[in-house]
Amino acid sequence: MSVSPMKAISIIGLSRDFDRVINILGASQAFEPEPVTSFYTNTEKFQNFSEANRYSEVLTEFDGVLMTAGLEPELVDISDFKPKDEAIFEYCKNVMEECSRYTQEVSAKETERENCIKKIEQTSHFPGVKLDMDRLKSCQYIKPRFGRIPVESMRYLDRYKENPYVMFIQTSVDKNYCWGAYMVPVDKEEEIDRIFSGMLFENCDVSQIEGTPEEYIKAQTARKNELEKEIEQSKAGLKGFIEKNRNEIFRYYTKLTEKAIYQGLKSYAMVYSSKGSSSFIICGWLPDSAVEAVEKKLKKIKSVEWQTDDAINQLEKSPPIKLKTSRIASPYKFYLEMYGVPKYNEMDPTLFIAITYTILFGAMFGDFGHGIVLSIAGAVMYKLKGLDVGKILVPCGISSAIFGIIFGSCFGFEDAFNGMYKALFSLDEKPIEVMGRNILDVIIASVAVGAILLMTAMCLNIYSSFRQKNMSKALFSPNGIAGLVFYATLCIGIASIFVLNVNIFNIFTILFLIVVPIVLMFLAEPLGKLVMKDKYWKPESWGEYCLQNFFEMFESLLSYLSNTMSFLRVGAFVMVHAGMMEVVFTLVGLLGGAGSIGGILVLIFGNLFVIALEGLLVSIQTLRLEFYEMFSRFYSGSGRPYNPITLRKLNSKQ
C-alpha cells in the first residue's frame, strides 16, 4: 500500500452559482471539505454560510415515517433521476401522509384493543355476579364498592361481625388479593368506607360495565376480535402501499439524501458581500486522480475561479490520507488503522507489517494442522461475520502451516513429517527439534531475527526522514544513520565472536563505529540545525542540554537492548506451543492412549483449546512486537484518514 497523491483546492465564485459548484463537488464523490479558516488566515470580511438545510429537515421526517411504517430505506442508483425540488417535497409529503394515515389507524386501534383487554382482565375478577350493573349503579339508598383486599387483610373482617354493614362478598382470589364487593347504605357511607380503607381496600372502577359482568366480557371480547381484524387490514393496506411504491420511494429517498448531503457542504463555506454582489469561497481536498474531472466541470461556470496545489506543499494543513490498497497487504490495513494512518509525507508500513507479522506469527504458532484450522476459521469469520481480523488469520494460518512443516509438527505429532524428510532429503528425522537439542538455536535465532528487523526499521526511518527532509532524525537520531551504525556494529561484532570466533572490536571500530555514533546521537539537535543551516543551532544552555540528553541517551541505549531481548518471546512461544501439546499428549496417555475414546476426546478438545488460547496469545504478542519494538522506531501514525463527502445515509459513518 502507498499514499495516494492529494491536492488542495480553493474555489471562489458568485453566490448565484454556488449550488452548481456544490453539485459538482458532491457528484465527484471525492471532495473532502475543509473550513475556509484552515486555508486562509485573513477572513475578516467573510461570514459563515447561514442558510438552513431544508433537505435535511424533510429527510429526517421522511426517514422517521418510513421506519415507523416498517420500511428500512435504501440508497439506489439515481444517475438518471433528476426531479425538481418542488416535486421531491410534494412526493415525500404525499408518501408521509399516506403512511401516517395507516400508522395512526393501527395505533388508535391497538390502543382501543389494549383498553378492551384491560377491561376484560379487570371484569374477569367478578365472575358469577348476575346483577345488572346499570340497575345496581342507579340505586338511591345503597352504593356498591367493587375492588380488592390483600389476602392478609381479610382476617380483620372478623372484628366487625356485629356490624351488619361490614360484609365483603368475595368473587375471586389470586396469590395476593381477594376480589369482590361490599354494599354501603348512603347514610353509613363515610363510616364503612373508612373501615374498608383501613383493611387496604383498593377500589376498582366498574362504571364502564354495562349489563352483567359476563355479558360485558363477551361484548368486549367480540370488540377485541373485531379490532384485531381491522388492525390486520390496516397493516395489510400499509404493506400493500409500501410494496407498490417501494422502488419510487427509494429513488426519492436517495435523491433527498443526496440533496441534504450536498447542501451540508455549505456549512464549510464562507460568503462575502460587496457593492451589491455576493461571493462564496469553499476549500478542501481532492485526490489527484479526481482533479481533472472536477476542473472540467468548473470551467463551464463563468463566475468561478479556483486554484489547486499539491498536498506536499500544504503539509502544515495536515492533508488527509488515502491509502492505495494492494491485494497482499490489504488485510493488515485493520492493524494499521488501530495504530494510526501515516502522515502525508510519511511512508505507509502496511506491506512491512503484512510480511513481518505473518512470518513472526507463523514461527510462534508453528504447527501444520493448527495453521490449516486457523486459516479455515479466519475465512469463516470474514465470510459469515465480516470480521476484518478473519482476513488476517488466513495468511497467518498458512504461515503457521509452513513453519509446522519445518518444525515437523501436525496437531502436536512432532514426528509427522519424518517420512517426508527422509524421502526428500535422506534425513532420518526433522532438522529442527524444538523441545530437544535445538532449544538454544531457536533462542539465538529469535534474537538474530529481532536484530535484523530492528535494523530494517531503522533503515525505514532513515528513508522516511529523508522524504520528510528531517536531516536531524535521518542522520543523527538513535534510529537514524548514527544509531544504525552503532547498533549494527554491536550486533555484527557479537555475532562474529560467537559464530565465527573472530573479534572485530579494535581501536578503529570502537572509536569510529561506536564512540563517534554515540557522540553524534548525543548532539543530534544542534547538528541537525547546522545541517539545515539554522543560525539558532546552539542550545540556550549547554549545561541543561547535556544533562537532559544524558538521560535521553541512556534511555535510547537501553532501548536497543530491551527491544532486542523482546524478540526472545518468539523463541519462547515456539517452545510453549510444543510444550502445551506435550501436556495434551500426557493426558491422552493417562486415559489409555490415542486409541481409547477418552484419549480421542482429549486429543480433539486439547488441540482446539491450544489453537484458541495460543492463537489469541500469539496474535497479541506479535502485534506488540510490531507496534512497540518496530513501529516506534520509524512510524508516527499521526495522519488523518481521507473522508470525502459521499452519498450515504446521514445516520451512518461518513
C-alpha positions, 0 to 999 in steps of 0.5 A: 500500500502507498499514499495516494497523491492529494491536492488542495483546492480553493474555489471562489465564485458568485453566490448565484452559482454556488449550488452548481459548484456544490453539485459538482463537488458532491457528484465527484464523490471525492471532495473532502471539505475543509473550513475556509479558516484552515486555508486562509488566515485573513477572513475578516470580511467573510461570514459563515454560510447561514442558510438552513438545510431544508433537505435535511429537515424533510429527510429526517421526517421522511426517514422517521415515517418510513421506519415507523411504517416498517420500511428500512430505506435504501440508497439506489442508483439515481444517475438518471433521476433528476426531479425538481425540488418542488416535486421531491417535497410534494412526493415525500409529503404525499408518501408521509401522509399516506403512511401516517394515515395507516400508522395512526389507524393501527395505533388508535386501534391497538390502543382501543384493543389494549383498553378492551383487554384491560377491561376484560382482565379487570371484569374477569375478577367478578365472575358469577355476579348476575346483577345488572350493573346499570340497575345496581349503579342507579340505586338511591339508598345503597352504593356498591364498592367493587375492588380488592383486599390483600389476602392478609387483610381479610382476617380483620373482617372478623372484628366487625361481625356485629356490624351488619354493614361490614360484609365483603362478598368475595368473587375471586382470589389470586396469590395476593388479593381477594376480589369482590364487593361490599354494599354501603347504605348512603347514610353509613357511607363515610363510616364503612368506607373508612373501615374498608380503607383501613383493611387496604381496600383498593377500589376498582372502577366498574362504571364502564360495565354495562349489563352483567359482568359476563355479558360485558366480557363477551361484548368486549371480547367480540370488540377485541376480535373485531379490532384485531381484524381491522388492525390486520387490514390496516397493516395489510393496506400499509404493506400493500402501499409500501410494496407498490411504491417501494422502488419510487420511494427509494429513488426519492429517498436517495435523491433527498439524501443526496440533496441534504448531503450536498447542501451540508457542504455549505456549512464549510463555506464562507460568503462575502458581500460587496457593492451589491454582489455576493461571493462564496469561497469553499476549500478542501481536498481532492485526490489527484486522480479526481482533479481533472474531472472536477476542473472540467466541470468548473470551467463551464461556470463563468463566475468561478475561479479556483486554484489547486496545489499539491498536498506536499506543499500544504503539509502544515494543513495536515492533508488527509490520507488515502491509502492505495490498497494492494491485494497482499497487504490489504488485510493488515490495513485493520492493524494499521488503522488501530495504530494510526494512518501515516502522515502525508509525507510519511511512508505507509508500513502496511506491506512491512507489517503484512510480511513481518507479522505473518512470518513472526506469527507463523514461527510462534504458532508453528504447527501444520494442522493448527495453521490449516484450522486457523486459516479455515476459521479466519475465512469463516469469520470474514465470510459469515461475520465480516470480521476484518481480523478473519482476513488476517488469520488466513495468511497467518494460518498458512504461515503457521502451516509452513513453519509446522512443516519445518518444525515437523509438527501436525496437531502436536505429532512432532514426528509427522513429517519424518517420512517426508524428510527422509524421502526428500532429503535422506534425513532420518528425522526433522532438522529442527527439534524444538523441545530437544537439542535445538532449544538454544538455536531457536533462542539465538535465532529469535534474537538474530531475527529481532536484530535484523528487523530492528535494523530494517526499521531503522533503515525505514526511518532513515528513508522516511526522514529523508522524504520528510527532509528531517536531516536531524532524525535521518542522520543523527537520531538513535534510529537514524544513520548514527544509531544504525551504525552503532547498533549494527556494529554491536550486533555484527561484532557479537555475532562474529565472536560467537559464530565465527570466533573472530573479534572485530572490536579494535581501536578503529571500530570502537572509536569510529563505529561506536564512540563517534555514533554515540557522540553524534546521537548525543548532539543530534539537535544542534547538528541537525540545525547546522545541517539545515543551516539554522543560525539558532543551532546552539542550545540556550544552555549547554549545561541543561542540554547535556544533562537532559540528553544524558538521560535521553541517551541512556534511555535510547541505549537501553532501548536497543537492548530491551527491544532486542531481548523482546524478540526472545518471546518468539523463541519462547512461544515456539517452545510453549506451543510444543510444550502445551501439546506435550501436556495434551499428549500426557493426558491422552496417555493417562486415559489409555492412549490415542486409541481409547475414546477418552484419549480421542476426546482429549486429543480433539478438545486439547488441540482446539483449546491450544489453537484458541488460547495460543492463537489469541496469545500469539496474535497479541504478542506479535502485534506488540512486537510490531507496534512497540519494538518496530513501529516506534522506531520509524512510524508516527501514525499521526495522519488523518484518514481521507473522508470525502463527502459521499452519498450515504445515509446521514445516520451512518459513518461518513 
